[in-house]
Amino acid sequence: MSNNNILYISLLLLFATSANGLTGRYRCVITDVPSTTMTIGWELQSGESPILFYDSKLSNGAFTSSAKKAYPKVNTFAKGMNTFFVHLRNLQPNTVYYFKVVDSQDQSKIFSFRTLPDDHKARLSIIGGGDSRNNQAARQNANKAVAKLRPHFVLFAGDMTGGDSNREWREWLDDWQLTIGNDGRMTPIVPARGNHERSDQSIYSVFNVPNEQIYYDLSFCRGLLKILTLNSMQQSSTAQQIWLEDQLKKSQQFAWRLAQYHHPVRPHTKRKSEQNYLHAKWAPLFYKYGVQLILECDSHMSKITWPVRPSNNPAEVGYDEGFVRDEKGTVYIGEGGWGAPLRNADDGKDWTLALGSFNQVKWLFLDINGIEIRTVKTESIDQVNPLSDEDRFQVPSGIDLWVIQNSNVYRIANQNMGRFSPSSAQSRLQINELSATPVDNMVHITWSSQFESARIKYKIQVSTNKVTWKTLKIIPSKGPSEAIHQYKYFDTSPKKGGKYFYRIAPINYSGKELMHHTIEFRSIGNQSIDLINLPLENSSFKLPLSLKEDARVVLSLFDIKRNLLLVQKIELNKGDHQILFNSDKLRNGSYLIEMNINGILHRKNIQLNL
């Protein structure tokens, strides 16, 4: 029997396993190159050892032997949920992928997502909004709008819940499932933080965004679009300010630069205060570097402005609250309305195009020439006929659009055509199996690569905040070749109890980064235990653990490739314990154990021996 047939039979047997396992609260998140990557998160309510199977095709509605499998590399215990994240890489652009989660007890239904195009001539459909806090019916209507309008992705500028509680987040994610189409299609989200998220960690733990400080950039369609997600809860952050200007400087060749954040610079309701710091620090940068569209939230109403630029001259014609109209300026849209209590739209400016108070989302069509902005009133979304990939740029029957000056669409022309320069097609270079594990007093960094071209080198960097990076070493590649090559590097700099990020960036002959891959490493904390060698008996071993206080303990076992094998969650009293690990996957060899003890993460290499 061929290996393919054996794999196919194993797959069928695994899919057929069904008992009491339960997964749910799925979400797709754009965290990296949108045309070739996707982050998928879900809650595992029972069972263990989840695996995600995925493929770009099905046979009679089922996976075949060609299905690939991916193991979660991130597991969070936050908001009362045991959440796993898989980061899929090396996907094909503009391609539908089907996926399914299988754990030790059950399997999910088949979902799908579509990667973004890798073409600067592409056209994108985007839904933007935020403030989904309290009014569940309105929130569900807006979620249904996502499923029916079939955008490429959603910009969500914060305030998902009202109190940031475990119950509210579970309800929010339950409602988010309404964004999934009847055919299982999921729409990825690009989230920002609002003031009702009590900490940055709320967004980071639920969506696994690229930066724990919740400001990050994403590049779309080979220079067509740069999106900057900012954190207005840290608006005075010097690091964020430096990062923002640096990103704007480096993205001048993009056709479009868009930003999203929560607090509006100039709210259009009297219930909200002016954000003078944003006016002084952010708005001038937006105008200087040609940011043409910004999504704001927080006020729970709807607004669109004319293009404006900041001004500090009250005598200037058209001046109102620090802005004047300027055809080369920035259009500000918002301000919430995904389900939070509506407020009066009672603070219009001389440069306001339109404002109103109703539940709504913004619906954008973007291409190299311009942006079309429509505002969808979501109350009657049940009357709307759903779109498909093929007709997503049609305006469906039954939709209620906001009419402004006798039109339901507002258009922005591209002001940056003179500087636009599309980036080259993506390199075939693939980086896989990036891992960082402790070895004695060092961090062992390993990765593999394939399809290396000539004169490629790898830049190894380390950071404590994902903003400032230190280059540790630049090493030559082993290519050009289509073969898989293995690389390793030992870093001696991390200190006990610290958190570090490692980045591997292939660079070309001129030093330009082609891409980068980042992994988080938390060095061993203050409570360490000696686990150098442990006996393996009948596919099990016992982990000695000594606690100085009562603790909630989460134990995760990984193999040497950082594939997650087992997870245990237990409440333990102060004292000495022997934790049993039992799995038919255990063999002689090296493993990594992560121990989350009352929120403090510890790591240790272990060696199992018969």
C-alpha positions as CSV (number, residue, x, y, z in Angstrom):
1,M,0.0,0.0,0.0
2,S,1.4,3.5,-0.9
3,N,2.2,6.1,1.7
4,N,-0.5,8.3,0.2
5,N,-3.1,5.6,0.8
6,I,-1.9,5.1,4.3
7,L,-2.2,8.8,5.0
8,Y,-5.7,8.9,3.4
9,I,-6.9,6.0,5.6
10,S,-5.4,7.7,8.7
11,L,-7.1,10.9,7.9
12,L,-10.5,9.2,7.5
13,L,-10.0,7.4,10.8
14,L,-9.1,10.6,12.6
15,F,-12.0,12.5,11.1
16,A,-14.4,9.7,12.1
17,T,-13.4,10.0,15.7
18,S,-16.2,11.7,17.6
19,A,-17.1,11.8,21.2
20,N,-17.6,14.8,23.5
21,G,-15.0,17.2,22.2
22,L,-16.1,20.7,21.4
23,T,-14.5,23.6,19.5
24,G,-16.1,27.0,18.7
25,R,-15.7,30.7,18.7
26,Y,-13.7,30.7,15.5
27,R,-11.9,33.8,14.1
28,C,-9.6,34.5,11.2
29,V,-7.1,37.3,11.7
30,I,-4.7,39.0,9.3
31,T,-1.4,39.2,11.1
32,D,1.2,38.9,8.4
33,V,1.4,39.0,4.6
34,P,-2.3,38.9,3.6
35,S,-1.7,37.1,0.3
36,T,0.2,34.1,1.7
37,T,-0.6,33.8,5.4
38,M,-3.6,33.5,7.7
39,T,-4.0,33.2,11.4
40,I,-6.9,31.0,12.7
41,G,-8.0,31.0,16.3
42,W,-10.6,28.9,18.1
43,E,-11.7,27.9,21.6
44,L,-11.1,24.3,22.7
45,Q,-13.8,23.5,25.3
46,S,-12.9,19.8,25.7
47,G,-10.6,17.3,24.2
48,E,-6.9,17.9,23.6
49,S,-4.1,17.9,21.0
50,P,-6.0,19.8,18.2
51,I,-4.8,19.7,14.7
52,L,-5.9,21.9,11.8
53,F,-6.3,20.2,8.4
54,Y,-6.4,22.5,5.4
55,D,-6.4,22.3,1.6
56,S,-7.3,24.4,-1.4
57,K,-9.7,21.7,-2.7
58,L,-12.2,19.2,-1.5
59,S,-13.5,16.0,-3.0
60,N,-17.3,15.5,-2.6
61,G,-17.2,18.0,0.3
62,A,-14.4,16.1,2.1
63,F,-10.7,16.3,2.5
64,T,-8.4,14.0,0.6
65,S,-4.9,12.6,1.2
66,S,-3.4,15.9,-0.1
67,A,-4.7,17.7,3.0
68,K,-2.0,19.4,5.0
69,K,-2.0,19.6,8.7
70,A,-0.9,22.4,11.0
71,Y,-0.3,22.4,14.8
72,P,-1.1,25.3,17.0
73,K,2.0,27.3,18.0
74,V,0.1,29.6,20.4
75,N,-2.2,28.6,23.2
76,T,-3.7,31.3,25.5
77,F,-5.9,31.0,28.6
78,A,-7.7,34.3,28.7
79,K,-11.2,35.6,29.0
80,G,-12.3,32.3,30.4
81,M,-11.3,30.5,27.2
82,N,-8.7,28.0,26.2
83,T,-7.8,29.4,22.8
84,F,-5.5,28.0,20.1
85,F,-3.9,29.8,17.2
86,V,-2.5,28.3,14.0
87,H,-0.4,30.5,11.7
88,L,-0.7,29.2,8.1
89,R,2.1,30.3,5.8
90,N,3.3,29.7,2.2
91,L,-0.3,29.9,0.9
92,Q,-1.2,30.8,-2.6
93,P,-2.5,34.3,-3.2
94,N,-6.2,34.9,-4.0
95,T,-7.0,31.3,-3.2
96,V,-9.8,29.7,-1.2
97,Y,-8.6,27.3,1.5
98,Y,-10.8,24.9,3.4
99,F,-10.0,23.9,7.0
100,K,-11.2,21.8,9.8
101,V,-10.1,21.3,13.4
102,V,-9.7,17.7,14.7
103,D,-8.9,17.0,18.4
104,S,-8.7,13.9,20.5
105,Q,-12.5,13.7,20.8
106,D,-14.2,15.5,17.9
107,Q,-14.0,17.5,14.7
108,S,-15.4,20.8,13.6
109,K,-17.4,21.5,10.4
110,I,-15.5,22.6,7.3
111,F,-14.8,26.3,7.1
112,S,-13.0,28.3,4.4
113,F,-11.2,31.6,3.9
114,R,-9.7,33.3,0.9
115,T,-6.2,34.8,0.8
116,L,-5.8,38.3,-0.6
117,P,-4.6,39.0,-4.1
118,D,-0.9,39.7,-4.8
119,D,-1.5,42.2,-7.5
120,H,-1.4,46.0,-7.3
121,K,-4.2,46.1,-9.9
122,A,-6.6,44.3,-7.6
123,R,-9.8,45.7,-6.2
124,L,-10.5,45.3,-2.5
125,S,-13.8,45.3,-0.6
126,I,-13.4,46.3,3.1
127,I,-15.9,46.7,5.9
128,G,-14.9,49.1,8.7
129,G,-16.4,50.0,12.0
130,G,-16.3,49.4,15.7
131,D,-18.1,49.9,19.1
132,S,-20.2,46.7,19.3
133,R,-20.6,46.8,23.1
134,N,-24.0,46.4,24.6
135,N,-26.8,46.3,22.0
136,Q,-26.6,42.6,21.0
137,A,-29.3,42.8,18.3
138,A,-27.5,45.7,16.6
139,R,-24.2,43.9,16.9
140,Q,-25.6,40.8,15.3
141,N,-27.1,42.8,12.4
142,A,-23.6,44.3,11.7
143,N,-22.1,40.9,11.9
144,K,-24.7,39.6,9.4
145,A,-23.7,42.5,7.1
146,V,-20.2,41.0,7.0
147,A,-21.5,37.6,6.0
148,K,-23.8,39.1,3.3
149,L,-21.4,41.6,1.7
150,R,-18.4,39.2,1.5
151,P,-15.6,41.8,2.0
152,H,-12.0,40.7,1.8
153,F,-11.5,41.7,5.4
154,V,-12.9,43.8,8.3
155,L,-11.3,46.7,10.0
156,F,-12.5,46.8,13.6
157,A,-11.4,49.9,15.6
158,G,-12.1,48.8,19.1
159,D,-14.6,48.5,21.9
160,M,-15.8,45.0,21.2
161,T,-17.4,44.6,24.7
162,G,-18.6,47.0,27.4
163,G,-16.8,45.6,30.4
164,D,-14.1,43.4,29.0
165,S,-15.4,40.5,31.1
166,N,-15.1,36.8,30.3
167,R,-18.8,36.5,29.8
168,E,-18.9,39.4,27.4
169,W,-16.0,38.2,25.3
170,R,-17.6,34.7,25.0
171,E,-20.8,36.3,23.9
172,W,-19.0,38.6,21.4
173,L,-17.2,35.7,19.8
174,D,-20.5,33.7,19.7
175,D,-22.0,36.6,17.8
176,W,-18.9,36.9,15.6
177,Q,-19.8,33.5,14.1
178,L,-22.7,35.3,12.4
179,T,-20.0,36.9,10.1
180,I,-19.5,33.4,8.6
181,G,-21.3,32.8,5.3
182,N,-23.8,30.0,4.8
183,D,-21.1,28.2,2.8
184,G,-18.6,28.3,5.8
185,R,-16.7,31.3,4.4
186,M,-14.9,33.3,7.2
187,T,-13.9,36.9,6.8
188,P,-10.6,37.9,8.5
189,I,-10.5,40.7,11.0
190,V,-7.8,43.4,11.6
191,P,-8.6,44.6,15.2
192,A,-7.6,47.7,17.1
193,R,-8.0,48.5,20.8
194,G,-10.7,50.7,22.3
195,N,-11.1,52.3,25.8
196,H,-13.5,49.5,26.9
197,E,-10.7,47.0,26.4
198,R,-9.2,47.4,29.8
199,S,-5.7,46.4,28.6
200,D,-3.7,45.7,25.5
201,Q,-3.6,42.1,26.5
202,S,-7.4,41.8,25.9
203,I,-6.9,42.3,22.1
204,Y,-3.6,40.4,22.0
205,S,-4.9,37.3,23.8
206,V,-8.2,37.1,21.8
207,F,-6.7,37.8,18.3
208,N,-2.9,37.2,18.6
209,V,-2.1,40.4,16.7
210,P,1.5,41.0,15.7
211,N,2.4,43.4,18.5
212,E,1.4,43.2,22.2
213,Q,1.2,47.0,22.3
214,I,-1.6,46.8,19.6
215,Y,-0.1,49.0,17.0
216,Y,1.1,47.3,13.8
217,D,1.2,47.6,10.0
218,L,0.0,45.4,7.2
219,S,0.8,45.7,3.5
220,F,-1.6,44.6,0.8
221,C,-1.4,43.7,-2.9
222,R,2.2,44.6,-3.8
223,G,2.1,48.2,-2.8
224,L,-1.6,49.0,-3.4
225,L,-2.4,49.5,0.3
226,K,-0.7,50.1,3.7
227,I,-2.9,49.9,6.8
228,L,-1.6,51.2,10.1
229,T,-3.5,50.1,13.2
230,L,-2.8,52.5,16.0
231,N,-3.5,52.4,19.8
232,S,-5.2,55.6,20.9
233,M,-5.1,54.3,24.5
234,Q,-1.3,54.8,24.2
235,Q,-1.5,58.0,22.1
236,S,1.3,59.6,24.1
237,S,3.6,56.7,23.6
238,T,6.9,57.9,22.3
239,A,7.7,54.5,20.8
240,Q,4.4,54.5,18.9
241,Q,5.0,58.0,17.7
242,I,8.4,57.2,16.4
243,W,7.1,54.0,14.8
244,L,4.2,55.8,13.1
245,E,6.4,58.4,11.4
246,D,8.9,55.7,10.4
247,Q,6.2,53.6,8.8
248,L,4.7,56.6,7.0
249,K,8.1,57.6,5.6
250,K,8.8,54.1,4.4
251,S,5.4,53.7,2.7
252,Q,5.4,56.7,0.4
253,Q,5.5,54.4,-2.7
254,F,2.2,52.8,-1.7
255,A,-0.8,53.8,-3.7
256,W,-2.8,54.2,-0.4
257,R,-2.1,54.6,3.3
258,L,-5.0,54.1,5.6
259,A,-5.1,54.2,9.4
260,Q,-7.5,53.0,12.1
261,Y,-7.7,53.7,15.8
262,H,-10.4,54.2,18.4
263,H,-10.7,57.8,19.7
264,P,-11.6,60.4,17.1
265,V,-9.4,63.5,16.9
266,R,-12.5,65.7,16.7
267,P,-15.6,63.8,17.9
268,H,-18.9,64.6,16.3
269,T,-21.0,64.3,19.4
270,K,-20.9,66.7,22.3
271,R,-20.8,63.8,24.7
272,K,-17.1,63.2,23.9
273,S,-14.1,65.4,24.6
274,E,-11.6,66.6,22.0
275,Q,-8.4,64.6,21.5
276,N,-5.9,67.5,21.4
277,Y,-2.9,65.3,21.7
278,L,-3.9,63.4,18.6
279,H,-4.5,66.7,16.8
280,A,-1.0,67.9,17.8
281,K,1.0,64.7,17.2
282,W,-0.8,62.4,14.8
283,A,-2.9,64.6,12.5
284,P,0.1,66.6,11.2
285,L,1.9,63.3,10.3
286,F,-1.2,62.0,8.5
287,Y,-1.3,65.2,6.3
288,K,2.5,65.4,5.8
289,Y,2.8,61.9,4.6
290,G,-0.4,61.7,2.6
291,V,-2.7,59.4,4.6
292,Q,-5.9,59.8,2.7
293,L,-8.4,57.9,4.8
294,I,-8.8,57.2,8.5
295,L,-11.3,55.1,10.4
296,E,-12.2,56.4,13.9
297,C,-14.8,55.1,16.4
298,D,-15.8,55.8,20.1
299,S,-18.7,58.2,19.5
300,H,-21.5,55.7,18.5
301,M,-22.8,57.6,15.5
302,S,-21.9,58.1,11.8
303,K,-19.7,60.8,10.1
304,I,-17.8,61.5,6.9
305,T,-15.6,64.6,6.5
306,W,-14.3,66.4,3.5
307,P,-10.6,66.0,3.0
308,V,-9.0,68.2,5.7
309,R,-5.6,69.3,7.0
310,P,-4.7,70.4,10.5
311,S,-4.3,74.1,11.2
312,N,-3.4,76.2,14.2
313,N,-4.5,79.5,12.6
314,P,-8.1,80.4,13.7
315,A,-8.0,83.3,11.1
316,E,-7.6,80.9,8.2
317,V,-10.7,80.7,6.0
318,G,-12.8,77.6,6.9
319,Y,-11.0,77.0,10.2
320,D,-13.0,75.0,12.7
321,E,-11.6,73.2,15.7
322,G,-8.1,72.9,14.3
323,F,-8.8,71.8,10.7
324,V,-9.6,73.3,7.4
325,R,-10.8,71.7,4.1
326,D,-8.0,70.8,1.7
327,E,-8.4,68.6,-1.4
328,K,-5.0,67.0,-0.7
329,G,-6.0,66.3,2.9
330,T,-7.3,63.4,4.9
331,V,-10.9,62.1,5.0
332,Y,-12.0,61.0,8.5
333,I,-14.9,58.4,8.7
334,G,-16.5,56.7,11.6
335,E,-17.5,57.0,14.5
336,G,-18.7,53.6,15.6
337,G,-22.2,52.2,15.5
338,W,-21.6,48.4,15.5
339,G,-23.9,47.9,18.5
340,A,-23.0,50.4,21.2
341,P,-25.7,52.8,22.5
342,L,-26.2,55.5,20.0
343,R,-25.4,59.1,20.8
344,N,-26.6,62.4,19.3
345,A,-24.8,63.6,16.2
346,D,-24.8,67.1,17.5
347,D,-21.2,68.4,17.0
348,G,-20.7,69.0,13.3
349,K,-17.9,71.1,11.9
350,D,-17.5,73.4,8.9
351,W,-15.6,70.6,7.2
352,T,-18.0,67.8,8.0
353,L,-19.6,66.3,4.9
354,A,-22.4,64.4,6.7
355,L,-23.3,63.1,10.2
356,G,-26.1,61.1,11.6
357,S,-27.1,58.8,14.5
358,F,-27.9,55.2,13.5
359,N,-26.3,51.7,13.6
360,Q,-24.0,51.4,10.7
361,V,-20.8,50.1,9.1
362,K,-18.6,51.6,6.4
363,W,-18.2,49.7,3.2
364,L,-15.2,50.5,1.0
365,F,-14.2,49.6,-2.5
366,L,-10.5,50.4,-3.1
367,D,-8.4,50.1,-6.2
368,I,-5.4,52.0,-7.6
369,N,-7.4,54.9,-8.9
370,G,-9.8,55.6,-6.0
371,I,-11.9,54.6,-3.0
372,E,-15.7,54.4,-2.9
373,I,-17.2,54.9,0.6
374,R,-20.7,53.7,1.4
375,T,-22.4,53.6,4.7
376,V,-24.6,50.6,5.3
377,K,-27.5,51.0,7.8
378,T,-27.6,47.7,9.4
379,E,-31.1,47.6,10.9
380,S,-32.7,45.9,7.8
381,I,-29.7,43.7,6.9
382,D,-32.0,40.6,6.9
383,Q,-33.6,42.0,3.8
384,V,-30.3,42.0,1.9
385,N,-29.5,39.3,-0.7
386,P,-26.0,37.8,0.0
387,L,-23.1,38.4,-2.3
388,S,-20.5,35.9,-3.5
389,D,-16.8,36.3,-4.4
390,E,-17.8,36.8,-8.0
391,D,-20.2,39.7,-7.4
392,R,-18.9,41.2,-4.1
393,F,-18.6,44.7,-5.8
394,Q,-22.3,44.8,-6.7
395,V,-24.7,46.7,-4.5
396,P,-27.2,44.0,-3.5
397,S,-31.0,44.5,-3.5
398,G,-32.6,45.3,-0.2
399,I,-29.6,47.2,1.2
400,D,-30.2,50.5,3.1
401,L,-27.4,52.9,2.2
402,W,-26.9,56.4,3.7
403,V,-27.7,59.0,1.1
404,I,-25.5,62.1,1.2
405,Q,-26.0,65.0,-1.1
406,N,-28.3,62.9,-3.4
407,S,-25.7,60.0,-3.6
408,N,-25.1,56.8,-1.6
409,V,-21.4,56.8,-2.4
410,Y,-18.6,59.2,-1.7
411,R,-15.5,58.9,-3.8
412,I,-11.8,59.8,-3.1
413,A,-9.4,60.0,-5.9
414,N,-5.8,58.7,-5.5
415,Q,-3.5,61.7,-4.8
416,N,-0.3,59.6,-4.7
417,M,-0.1,58.3,-8.3
418,G,3.1,60.2,-8.9
419,R,5.0,58.4,-6.2
420,F,3.3,55.0,-6.5
421,S,5.7,52.2,-7.3
422,P,4.4,48.6,-7.1
423,S,6.6,46.1,-5.3
424,S,8.0,43.1,-7.1
425,A,6.2,39.8,-7.1
426,Q,6.7,37.7,-4.0
427,S,9.8,35.6,-3.8
428,R,9.3,31.8,-3.7
429,L,11.5,31.7,-0.7
430,Q,9.8,29.9,2.2
431,I,10.9,30.0,5.9
432,N,9.4,27.2,8.0
433,E,9.8,25.6,11.5
434,L,11.1,28.7,13.2
435,S,11.6,27.9,16.9
436,A,13.4,29.3,19.9
437,T,14.1,26.9,22.8
438,P,16.3,27.2,25.9
439,V,19.4,25.1,26.0
440,D,21.4,25.5,29.2
441,N,22.0,29.3,29.4
442,M,21.4,29.9,25.7
443,V,18.5,30.2,23.3
444,H,18.6,27.8,20.4
445,I,17.1,29.4,17.3
446,T,16.4,27.1,14.4
447,W,14.6,27.4,11.1
448,S,14.4,25.8,7.7
449,S,14.1,27.4,4.3
450,Q,13.3,26.3,0.7
451,F,13.5,27.9,-2.8
452,E,16.5,30.1,-1.9
453,S,17.7,32.3,-4.7
454,A,21.3,33.5,-5.2
455,R,23.0,35.9,-2.8
456,I,20.4,35.6,0.0
457,K,21.5,36.1,3.5
458,Y,19.6,35.8,6.8
459,K,19.5,38.6,9.4
460,I,18.9,37.3,13.0
461,Q,17.5,40.0,15.3
462,V,16.3,40.1,18.9
463,S,13.9,42.6,20.6
464,T,12.2,43.0,23.9
465,N,9.3,45.1,22.6
466,K,8.9,44.3,18.8
467,V,9.7,47.9,18.1
468,T,13.5,48.2,18.5
469,W,15.5,45.4,17.0
470,K,19.1,44.4,17.6
471,T,20.9,42.5,14.9
472,L,22.8,39.5,16.3
473,K,24.3,38.2,13.2
474,I,23.9,38.0,9.4
475,I,24.7,34.6,7.9
476,P,24.8,33.5,4.3
477,S,22.2,31.1,2.8
478,K,23.1,27.7,1.5
479,G,21.3,28.3,-1.9
480,P,20.6,28.9,-4.6
481,S,18.6,25.7,-4.5
482,E,15.1,24.3,-4.3
483,A,16.2,22.0,-1.5
484,I,15.2,22.4,2.2
485,H,18.1,23.8,4.2
486,Q,18.4,23.8,8.0
487,Y,19.8,26.7,10.0
488,K,20.6,27.2,13.7
489,Y,22.0,30.0,15.9
490,F,22.7,30.2,19.7
491,D,22.0,33.4,21.5
492,T,23.6,33.9,24.9
493,S,22.0,37.3,25.7
494,P,18.6,36.6,27.2
495,K,18.3,37.0,31.0
496,K,16.4,34.9,33.5
497,G,12.7,35.8,33.5
498,G,12.7,38.0,30.4
499,K,10.5,38.1,27.4
500,Y,12.2,38.3,23.9
501,F,11.2,38.2,20.3
502,Y,13.4,36.8,17.6
503,R,13.1,37.7,14.0
504,I,14.6,36.0,11.0
505,A,14.7,38.2,7.9
506,P,16.1,37.1,4.6
507,I,17.8,40.0,2.8
508,N,18.9,40.3,-0.8
509,Y,22.3,41.5,-2.1
510,S,21.4,45.2,-1.3
511,G,20.4,44.5,2.2
512,K,16.6,44.8,1.6
513,E,14.4,42.6,3.7
514,L,12.3,40.2,1.6
515,M,10.0,39.3,4.5
516,H,10.4,38.4,8.1
517,H,9.2,35.8,10.6
518,T,9.0,36.5,14.3
519,I,8.7,34.2,17.3
520,E,8.2,35.0,21.0
521,F,10.5,33.5,23.6
522,R,10.0,33.7,27.4
523,S,13.1,32.6,29.3
524,I,12.8,30.5,32.4
525,G,11.2,32.3,35.3
526,N,12.2,32.5,38.9
527,Q,10.6,29.1,39.7
528,S,12.5,26.6,37.8
529,I,12.6,22.8,38.2
530,D,15.1,20.3,37.1
531,L,13.7,18.2,34.3
532,I,16.8,17.1,32.4
533,N,16.1,13.4,32.3
534,L,12.8,11.6,33.0
535,P,11.9,7.9,32.6
536,L,9.4,7.0,29.9
537,E,7.2,4.1,30.9
538,N,4.3,2.7,28.9
539,S,3.9,5.9,26.8
540,S,3.8,8.0,30.0
541,F,6.0,10.0,32.3
542,K,5.6,11.9,35.5
543,L,6.6,15.5,35.8
544,P,7.8,16.6,39.3
545,L,6.5,20.0,40.3
546,S,7.0,21.9,43.6
547,L,4.8,24.9,44.3
548,K,5.3,27.5,47.0
549,E,1.6,28.5,46.9
550,D,-1.7,27.3,45.5
551,A,-1.7,27.7,41.8
552,R,-3.7,27.3,38.6
553,V,-1.2,25.4,36.3
554,V,-1.3,25.0,32.6
555,L,1.2,22.5,31.2
556,S,1.9,22.3,27.5
557,L,4.1,19.7,25.9
558,F,5.9,20.3,22.6
559,D,8.1,18.2,20.4
560,I,11.4,19.5,19.1
561,K,9.7,21.1,16.1
562,R,7.4,23.0,18.4
563,N,4.3,21.0,17.5
564,L,1.9,21.0,20.5
565,L,1.3,17.5,21.7
566,L,-0.6,17.7,25.0
567,V,-2.2,20.4,27.3
568,Q,-3.2,19.9,30.9
569,K,-5.1,22.5,33.0
570,I,-5.1,21.8,36.7
571,E,-5.6,23.5,40.1
572,L,-2.9,22.5,42.6
573,N,-2.3,23.1,46.2
574,K,1.0,24.3,47.7
575,G,3.5,21.4,47.9
576,D,5.1,18.7,45.8
577,H,3.3,17.0,42.9
578,Q,3.8,14.4,40.3
579,I,1.9,15.3,37.1
580,L,1.2,12.4,34.8
581,F,1.6,12.8,31.0
582,N,0.2,9.9,29.0
583,S,0.0,9.8,25.2
584,D,0.8,7.2,22.5
585,K,2.8,10.0,20.7
586,L,5.5,9.9,23.3
587,R,8.8,8.4,22.3
588,N,12.4,8.5,23.5
589,G,13.8,11.9,22.8
590,S,13.8,15.7,23.6
591,Y,10.7,17.7,24.4
592,L,9.8,21.2,25.6
593,I,7.5,21.8,28.5
594,E,5.8,25.2,29.0
595,M,4.4,25.7,32.5
596,N,2.0,28.6,33.1
597,I,1.9,28.9,36.9
598,N,-0.5,31.6,38.0
599,G,0.1,33.6,34.9
600,I,4.0,33.2,34.9
601,L,5.4,31.2,32.1
602,H,8.3,28.8,32.6
603,R,10.0,26.7,30.0
604,K,12.3,23.7,30.3
605,N,13.8,21.1,28.0
606,I,13.3,17.5,29.0
607,Q,14.7,14.2,27.8
608,L,12.6,11.1,27.9
609,N,14.3,7.7,28.2
610,L,13.0,4.1,28.4
